[in-house]
Structures are given as C-alpha cells and as structure tokens.
Amino acid sequence: MDIQCLDIEIAIMNEFNIRQNLIVPNISNQMGLVAFETDMLVLKPSGLAYGFEIKTSLSDLKADFKKPQHTNIDNNLKRYFGKFYHFYFAVPEMLKEKALELLPAHIGLYVLE
C-alpha cells in the first residue's frame, strides 16, 4: 500500500493529540507566520511550534532541496526557521534512508512506518 500525504497528516495529528494542540495543515508564507510554506504546523499551549514538510515520493523530496529555505539555509536559518521550535520532514518508511542522506542536521525526520 502506498502511503499518501493524508496518511502522514493523520499520523502527525494523532502523535500530537489534536485535543491538546492546535494543528493546522497547509500554512503559506502569505499568513505571516513563516517565510515559506509548510505542510503542517503544530502549536502547543506552551507556545512552541512544530513544522512538518510532508514528502511521499523521492522526486518530491529531492525537489524540496532546491527551494530557497534549503539552498540558503546557512545564511538564513533564523529567518526561515526562527518561529519553530522543531522543523521536520515527514516521510514514509521507504524514504527514510534517502531522507537521512539529504537532510541537514538542523532538520528532524518523522517517519511513518
């Protein structure tokens, strides 16, 4: 069975308990919360924010690393990720090894098994 974006979104919602945290999918830079788009944002009552970029294919994963928030990360870490306590890529198990090769140290990995 292929894992779809919705499967990963539901897993994140369950992991972070939608009754205790504000969970918002499809955040864009036009909202003023972040300087880029993210697939899911989790806001905890403590004020901590968790961002997730969901990838379900290798081509989509590789393409994301051509975006400015990843190509200019050394110069713009605070600008792009300053509002997040944690930022993750969320992938199905089949992409885990490739994601680990591609991800910089400051980005976490959430794997749906």
Disulfide bonds with the S-S distance in Angstrom:
none
